[in-house]
Amino acid sequence: MNARFRVSKLSQSTPTSFEYRPDKTALTNLALALKISGVRKLSFQGSISATGKADWHLKGRLGATVVQSCVVTLEPVTTRIEDEVERFFVQDWIEPEDTEVEMPEDDRTEPLGTEIDVAQVAQEALALALPLYPRAEGADLGEAVFTEPGTDALTDEDTKPFAGLADLKKQLENKN
């Protein structure tokens, strides 16, 4: 199935349905692009409809099964992702020129080109939906303690601001 739709060929009156299911080669390339272990399956289906005279609205449902490395053990972690995807392709999009630009609240708007590439939209949506810190079941980071030889290690408990006060309170209570 062609994942690219020429805007000039889209119907202004009826939505254009799409269903994107990449083959194994495309899934392998997608995993490489996202820097994850693998994408087992991906399905992206929905429709593209006209809004106004020149703008377009894409609405779809993304489903994917991905494999990432556990952040603690590096074991493979399989995650099922289901996500609603929505994009607005706007003809009169103006790219901000300042070096520092505040992100708009609605980040679903994109400039309209000559084509709408649903494979690209699916890749972006999947990248945003991936778990940031995948963990294998039962994986625990624990507490890492580092210090120079001959000195006491500073633990997480020692860095709590009221830990010293609690110890002082106990000492005072014991004296009374």
Backbone bond lengths (Angstrom), bond angles and torsions (degrees), N, CA, C in turn:
res aa  C-N    CA-C-N  psi(-1)  N-CA   C-N-CA  omega(-1)  CA-C   N-CA-C  phi
1 M - - - 1.443 - - 1.512 109.79 -
2 N 1.284 116.39 135.93 1.454 121.07 177.98 1.524 109.21 -72.70
3 A 1.319 116.43 129.07 1.463 120.91 -177.74 1.523 111.80 -95.28
4 R 1.317 117.67 -3.22 1.461 121.67 -179.53 1.516 110.02 -110.47
5 F 1.318 113.89 132.98 1.461 120.02 179.98 1.521 109.11 -118.11
6 R 1.323 116.34 121.32 1.467 120.70 175.45 1.518 108.40 -70.22
7 V 1.307 116.05 126.45 1.454 121.43 -177.72 1.525 110.58 -59.40
8 S 1.322 117.08 -38.08 1.466 120.51 -178.36 1.532 112.75 -65.50
9 K 1.323 117.64 -18.88 1.470 121.41 -179.18 1.535 112.78 -97.62
10 L 1.338 117.85 -8.15 1.459 120.72 -179.06 1.529 110.37 -74.46
11 S 1.318 115.42 146.02 1.466 121.19 -179.77 1.526 110.28 -79.23
12 Q 1.325 116.46 133.59 1.464 122.17 176.59 1.531 111.46 -76.72
13 S 1.324 117.38 -22.48 1.462 120.33 -172.51 1.529 114.49 -101.18
14 T 1.321 118.12 -30.80 1.469 120.20 -179.14 1.529 110.16 -125.33
15 P 1.333 117.14 141.82 1.463 120.60 178.41 1.530 111.41 -62.28
16 T 1.311 115.72 146.53 1.459 122.38 175.74 1.520 107.84 -100.31
17 S 1.325 116.86 117.08 1.458 121.44 179.67 1.524 110.41 -80.59
18 F 1.334 115.53 149.79 1.464 120.06 174.82 1.520 109.20 -141.14
19 E 1.322 114.72 153.38 1.456 122.64 173.29 1.518 106.54 -143.02
20 Y 1.325 115.93 114.51 1.465 122.02 -177.34 1.516 109.12 -111.66
21 R 1.327 115.75 119.32 1.468 123.02 176.25 1.533 107.02 -133.61
22 P 1.347 116.43 97.79 1.466 119.08 -176.68 1.535 112.81 -68.51
23 D 1.345 115.30 152.03 1.461 121.08 177.14 1.533 110.03 -79.18
24 K 1.343 116.15 178.95 1.474 121.04 -176.11 1.521 112.71 -59.72
25 T 1.315 117.41 -39.02 1.465 120.46 179.50 1.526 110.69 -64.12
26 A 1.319 115.93 -44.31 1.465 119.95 179.17 1.530 110.71 -65.62
27 L 1.341 118.10 -36.64 1.469 121.12 177.43 1.527 111.09 -65.30
28 T 1.330 116.76 -39.90 1.465 120.96 177.14 1.520 110.37 -63.79
29 N 1.321 117.05 -45.10 1.471 120.87 178.41 1.531 111.68 -64.18
30 L 1.318 116.88 -36.23 1.459 121.47 177.77 1.530 110.45 -64.67
31 A 1.325 117.03 -44.27 1.470 120.83 178.18 1.527 110.66 -61.41
32 L 1.315 117.03 -40.80 1.470 120.57 177.52 1.525 111.03 -63.99
33 A 1.322 116.94 -42.94 1.464 121.05 -179.69 1.527 111.28 -64.52
34 L 1.333 117.25 -36.04 1.463 121.68 -179.27 1.528 112.70 -87.50
35 K 1.337 116.53 -5.61 1.471 122.92 -179.93 1.522 111.40 58.06
36 I 1.342 114.73 48.35 1.458 121.18 175.11 1.528 107.91 -125.11
37 S 1.331 116.34 169.11 1.465 120.80 -175.49 1.520 113.21 -67.57
38 G 1.327 117.18 -36.55 1.455 118.08 -179.17 1.521 113.37 -176.13
39 V 1.326 114.06 159.09 1.464 122.28 170.82 1.519 104.91 -123.23
40 R 1.321 116.54 111.69 1.461 120.17 -176.17 1.518 112.42 -78.05
41 K 1.327 115.83 -43.54 1.458 119.99 176.19 1.509 109.23 -148.72
42 L 1.313 114.61 155.93 1.456 120.84 176.86 1.516 108.17 -150.87
43 S 1.311 114.63 134.79 1.448 121.49 176.24 1.522 107.63 -135.87
44 F 1.318 116.18 129.85 1.461 120.90 177.67 1.512 106.70 -135.51
45 Q 1.324 115.40 116.30 1.464 119.53 -178.56 1.508 110.08 -136.97
46 G 1.320 114.80 149.23 1.450 119.91 -178.83 1.508 111.15 172.27
47 S 1.343 115.25 -147.70 1.457 119.17 -178.92 1.526 110.40 -148.86
48 I 1.331 113.35 158.07 1.457 122.23 176.05 1.524 105.94 -120.39
49 S 1.338 115.69 125.56 1.459 118.78 -179.16 1.525 110.59 -133.05
50 A 1.320 114.70 154.10 1.471 120.78 -179.44 1.520 109.95 -74.53
51 T 1.343 114.36 142.19 1.462 120.66 171.15 1.519 105.99 -129.93
52 G 1.303 116.41 115.05 1.456 119.46 -174.73 1.513 110.13 75.46
53 K 1.334 115.41 -158.13 1.466 120.08 -176.98 1.519 113.95 -85.52
54 A 1.346 117.66 -27.07 1.462 118.06 -172.61 1.523 114.57 -136.11
55 D 1.324 118.90 -2.73 1.463 121.13 -176.97 1.527 110.22 -101.89
56 W 1.355 115.17 161.42 1.458 120.37 -175.21 1.520 109.91 -135.06
57 H 1.323 115.16 148.44 1.457 123.44 -179.63 1.523 108.70 -121.55
58 L 1.326 116.28 122.80 1.462 121.54 176.23 1.519 107.49 -108.05
59 K 1.308 116.09 128.84 1.456 121.36 177.05 1.517 107.38 -133.78
60 G 1.345 115.86 130.02 1.451 118.49 -178.03 1.508 113.20 -156.61
61 R 1.313 114.64 177.40 1.465 122.75 178.22 1.517 107.97 -123.78
62 L 1.333 114.63 125.25 1.467 122.05 179.72 1.518 109.06 -103.65
63 G 1.307 116.25 130.69 1.461 122.42 173.14 1.513 108.13 -129.66
64 A 1.322 116.59 132.98 1.462 119.50 -179.12 1.527 110.36 -153.15
65 T 1.318 115.19 151.15 1.455 121.90 171.17 1.522 106.39 -117.32
66 V 1.333 115.78 119.22 1.463 121.22 -175.68 1.523 110.61 -120.39
67 V 1.331 114.94 156.64 1.460 121.67 176.31 1.523 107.42 -123.97
68 Q 1.342 115.05 125.21 1.456 121.64 178.22 1.517 108.32 -127.99
69 S 1.333 116.45 163.90 1.457 120.84 176.03 1.516 110.01 -84.41
70 C 1.331 116.46 137.27 1.457 122.22 176.35 1.530 108.49 -62.31
71 V 1.328 116.94 136.12 1.463 120.68 -178.25 1.523 112.03 -71.20
72 V 1.337 117.75 -14.95 1.461 120.94 -179.69 1.519 111.36 -100.55
73 T 1.334 116.85 -50.64 1.468 121.23 -171.53 1.525 114.17 -106.09
74 L 1.317 116.94 -12.19 1.472 123.90 -174.83 1.525 113.09 67.96
75 E 1.344 117.88 8.58 1.460 121.47 174.79 1.529 108.84 -69.66
76 P 1.336 118.28 152.64 1.464 119.76 177.57 1.527 111.54 -67.26
77 V 1.324 115.90 135.71 1.459 122.65 177.59 1.532 107.20 -121.23
78 T 1.329 116.65 121.97 1.457 121.80 179.70 1.524 108.91 -97.67
79 T 1.333 115.58 130.28 1.462 121.64 -178.44 1.527 109.47 -129.05
80 R 1.316 115.39 136.96 1.464 121.10 174.09 1.520 107.61 -98.50
81 I 1.319 116.40 128.14 1.462 122.46 -178.41 1.519 109.18 -116.67
82 E 1.313 116.08 129.46 1.465 123.53 173.82 1.519 105.38 -128.41
83 D 1.320 118.19 123.63 1.454 120.03 -175.30 1.524 110.91 -147.96
84 E 1.326 115.41 141.16 1.457 121.57 172.91 1.532 107.74 -85.21
85 V 1.323 117.09 135.14 1.466 122.21 -176.45 1.523 108.58 -123.33
86 E 1.330 115.08 136.43 1.457 119.90 178.82 1.528 108.53 -143.48
87 R 1.325 115.92 132.25 1.468 121.30 177.35 1.522 108.36 -137.36
88 F 1.331 114.41 146.00 1.458 121.85 174.13 1.520 107.19 -116.71
89 F 1.317 116.75 120.84 1.461 122.16 178.79 1.521 107.43 -100.44
90 V 1.340 116.10 115.86 1.455 122.49 -170.75 1.524 110.27 -112.24
91 Q 1.328 116.04 129.21 1.459 121.14 -177.55 1.528 112.14 -68.61
92 D 1.329 117.28 -41.92 1.471 119.20 -175.67 1.531 112.64 -95.40
93 W 1.319 115.93 38.39 1.470 122.67 177.56 1.519 109.95 -64.10
94 I 1.324 116.04 132.22 1.465 120.97 177.40 1.518 107.92 -114.10
95 E 1.319 115.71 118.84 1.465 121.52 179.72 1.520 109.07 -74.71
96 P 1.342 118.29 127.67 1.465 120.07 178.07 1.523 111.09 -61.39
97 E 1.329 116.13 140.82 1.466 120.99 -176.83 1.517 113.33 -99.73
98 D 1.332 118.13 -18.64 1.456 120.78 -179.43 1.519 110.56 -67.72
99 T 1.350 115.30 153.24 1.465 119.36 178.22 1.517 111.26 -73.21
100 E 1.336 116.89 -29.81 1.457 121.19 176.33 1.525 108.16 -117.35
101 V 1.322 115.24 120.63 1.458 120.59 -176.95 1.518 108.14 -130.24
102 E 1.317 116.73 135.11 1.450 121.05 177.01 1.522 109.09 -75.03
103 M 1.331 115.62 135.52 1.463 120.34 179.52 1.520 109.75 -69.56
104 P 1.326 117.94 132.76 1.462 119.37 177.03 1.531 110.16 -70.32
105 E 1.322 116.54 156.27 1.462 120.34 178.43 1.523 110.61 -63.67
106 D 1.315 116.74 -38.80 1.459 121.44 -179.32 1.519 108.50 -97.92
107 D 1.334 116.49 104.91 1.465 120.71 -177.70 1.526 112.35 -98.72
108 R 1.313 116.86 20.22 1.463 120.70 -178.63 1.521 113.46 -90.89
109 T 1.331 118.09 -3.60 1.459 121.88 -175.99 1.522 110.48 -92.37
110 E 1.320 115.90 134.72 1.462 122.49 -179.04 1.523 109.45 -135.10
111 P 1.332 116.24 158.06 1.467 118.28 176.05 1.525 111.02 -70.28
112 L 1.310 116.21 144.65 1.458 121.50 178.78 1.517 109.30 -88.50
113 G 1.316 115.66 125.94 1.463 121.18 174.73 1.524 108.92 -104.85
114 T 1.324 116.02 -156.72 1.462 119.71 178.57 1.526 111.35 -82.93
115 E 1.342 117.53 -16.40 1.458 122.17 -179.23 1.527 110.10 -134.79
116 I 1.319 115.00 155.46 1.458 122.29 169.13 1.517 105.73 -114.57
117 D 1.329 116.20 116.44 1.458 122.55 -175.88 1.529 109.31 -100.79
118 V 1.339 117.12 101.99 1.464 120.23 -177.69 1.528 111.74 -68.74
119 A 1.328 118.56 -25.55 1.466 120.58 175.96 1.529 109.90 -65.92
120 Q 1.325 117.10 -41.02 1.464 121.33 177.92 1.527 110.91 -65.79
121 V 1.325 116.70 -42.07 1.470 120.99 177.85 1.523 109.59 -62.23
122 A 1.335 117.36 -42.35 1.465 121.66 179.12 1.529 110.77 -62.48
123 Q 1.345 117.38 -42.05 1.459 120.95 179.23 1.528 111.02 -62.92
124 E 1.328 116.88 -45.06 1.466 120.72 178.99 1.526 110.99 -62.99
125 A 1.320 117.03 -44.32 1.461 121.19 -178.98 1.526 110.79 -64.60
126 L 1.331 116.72 -40.49 1.458 120.44 178.24 1.524 110.98 -65.43
127 A 1.321 116.98 -42.16 1.469 120.37 178.53 1.526 110.86 -59.12
128 L 1.333 116.91 -39.86 1.462 120.86 -180.00 1.530 112.42 -72.96
129 A 1.330 117.56 -26.45 1.465 121.30 -176.55 1.529 113.68 -90.14
130 L 1.329 117.59 -11.37 1.473 119.97 -178.22 1.522 111.38 -62.69
131 P 1.337 117.35 140.80 1.461 119.57 173.81 1.539 109.58 -61.85
132 L 1.337 116.28 133.80 1.466 119.87 -178.86 1.525 112.07 -72.43
133 Y 1.326 117.11 -36.29 1.460 121.24 -176.98 1.525 109.84 -132.45
134 P 1.342 116.90 74.67 1.464 118.93 -178.21 1.529 110.95 -66.35
135 R 1.327 115.57 138.56 1.474 120.74 179.85 1.518 110.20 -127.94
136 A 1.325 114.26 137.57 1.450 119.87 173.77 1.519 107.99 -70.47
137 E 1.328 116.79 153.09 1.456 120.54 -179.44 1.533 109.54 -59.71
138 G 1.323 115.60 128.88 1.467 120.99 178.80 1.521 114.43 83.53
139 A 1.305 117.95 -2.27 1.467 120.07 -179.48 1.523 109.24 -73.64
140 D 1.334 115.60 129.10 1.459 120.87 -179.19 1.517 107.91 -131.32
141 L 1.322 114.81 131.73 1.454 119.90 -179.19 1.514 111.93 -70.36
142 G 1.320 117.47 -32.33 1.462 120.28 -178.63 1.511 110.19 70.61
143 E 1.321 115.61 -158.67 1.454 120.70 -179.32 1.524 108.94 -123.66
144 A 1.308 116.45 121.64 1.462 121.11 176.44 1.525 108.11 -95.45
145 V 1.344 116.35 131.10 1.454 121.06 -177.84 1.517 108.07 -123.91
146 F 1.332 116.73 123.29 1.453 121.93 -178.69 1.528 109.18 -124.04
147 T 1.316 116.21 141.18 1.456 120.42 177.75 1.520 110.06 -160.70
148 E 1.313 115.34 166.11 1.460 120.61 175.18 1.526 108.60 -77.74
149 P 1.323 118.05 152.39 1.466 120.03 178.09 1.534 110.38 -59.79
150 G 1.342 115.37 136.14 1.459 120.65 177.08 1.517 114.90 90.43
151 T 1.330 119.01 -2.14 1.467 120.71 178.74 1.519 109.32 -120.42
152 D 1.336 114.92 156.58 1.460 119.75 178.79 1.521 109.68 -77.03
153 A 1.313 115.56 139.69 1.463 120.70 179.75 1.517 110.43 -74.69
154 L 1.319 116.12 143.98 1.452 122.80 175.35 1.527 107.38 -91.21
155 T 1.330 115.77 119.28 1.468 120.02 -177.22 1.520 109.95 -99.36
156 D 1.311 115.99 170.64 1.464 120.74 176.22 1.523 110.56 -59.10
157 E 1.332 116.53 -38.45 1.467 120.84 -179.93 1.525 111.09 -62.38
158 D 1.340 117.06 -36.77 1.468 121.36 -179.58 1.520 112.27 -67.80
159 T 1.312 117.32 -26.61 1.467 120.27 -175.52 1.522 113.39 -87.48
160 K 1.324 117.19 -4.80 1.466 119.52 178.44 1.524 108.42 -70.75
161 P 1.322 118.02 130.75 1.463 121.26 -170.81 1.524 114.64 -61.90
162 F 1.324 118.46 -28.98 1.460 119.42 -176.23 1.526 112.57 -102.82
163 A 1.336 117.59 4.95 1.454 120.30 179.56 1.520 110.70 -62.44
164 G 1.320 118.20 -42.59 1.462 122.11 178.86 1.513 111.94 -64.91
165 L 1.322 117.11 -38.57 1.466 120.39 178.73 1.529 111.08 -66.76
166 A 1.318 117.14 -38.88 1.459 120.68 178.64 1.525 110.22 -63.45
167 D 1.326 117.10 -42.00 1.463 120.64 177.37 1.525 110.80 -63.51
168 L 1.326 117.39 -42.85 1.465 121.76 179.14 1.525 110.48 -62.44
169 K 1.326 116.30 -41.19 1.465 120.61 179.07 1.525 110.39 -62.07
170 K 1.332 117.14 -43.01 1.469 120.85 178.87 1.522 110.60 -62.44
171 Q 1.330 116.91 -41.74 1.468 120.75 179.74 1.524 110.19 -62.55
172 L 1.315 117.45 -43.48 1.462 121.50 -179.86 1.529 110.69 -65.66
173 E 1.328 117.05 -39.72 1.459 120.38 179.26 1.522 110.60 -65.93
174 N 1.331 117.81 -37.15 1.458 122.13 179.80 1.515 111.52 -67.54
175 K 1.350 119.09 -30.67 1.458 122.96 180.00 1.521 110.87 -72.35
176 N 1.316 116.77 -28.94 1.487 119.93 -177.22 1.472 112.30 -85.63
